[in-house]
């Protein structure tokens, strides 16, 4: 691991951010659509992204079946970012 990678990792750990934060960037219109999907489905953003990616992978044939159980937020939990 290089010094730059090590410093970046320790900076994110010190701030409490996930190590992969900021790895994916989306255009503003995609972020707006994702936020709307999160609000309608009452999902946190990270879970919504995982569900969308999993559905895409199923569509492309990389995943063959649905998950054994749904990964939904509890009723009282608010999606992040709202």
N, C-alpha and C positions, 0 to 999 in steps of 0.2 A: 504494500500500500504506500502510495507517495505521501509526502508531507501535506500536499494540498488536500488529498482525499481524507487524510487523518484529521486535519484541522476542520474541514467541512463537517465530518461526522461528529466531532466533539462539540462543535458549535450548535448543531441541531440537537444533540443530546442535552446540552446545557439549557437550551431554550425550551425543551419539552416537545419540540416538533418531531413528527415521524421522520425517519431517515429518508424516505422516498418523497417527501413533500417537495413539490415543485418540479418533479421529473416529467410530468405530463402538462402540456399547455394546450388550451383549446381556444378557438376563435370566440369572440364575444357572443355571436349568435348561438353557438353551441352551448356556451355557459348559460345563456338565458333559457334555452330549451331544457337543459338539464335541471335548472332551478325550478322551472314550471313542472317538470316531471316529478321532482322531489316533493313539491308542495301537494300535487294531486295524489301521489301514491303514499305520502307521509313517510318518506324514507330519508335517512341521512345521505348526503351526497356520495360518500365513499361506497355505501351499499348500493345506491342506484347505479353508479358507474360499474360496479362488479356485475350487477344483474344485466345491464345493457351489453357489456362485453361477453358475458356468458351466453346470452341469447344470440349474439352475432356469431360466436364460435359454434353454437349448435346449428345455426343456419348454414354455415360454411362446412359443416360436417366434422369439425374437430371434436365436438362433444356430442355424444349420441343420445343421452337421456337427460331428463330434468333432475334437479337435486332431490334427494330423498325427503327433504322437508324445506318448507319456505323459510327464508331468512327475512322476516319482516320486523319492523320496529314495534315495540309495545304501543298500545293505543295512546298513552299519555306522552310518549316521547316525541319531541319536535324535531323535524329534520334540521341538520346544521345549516347555517347560513340564512335562516329566516328569523 
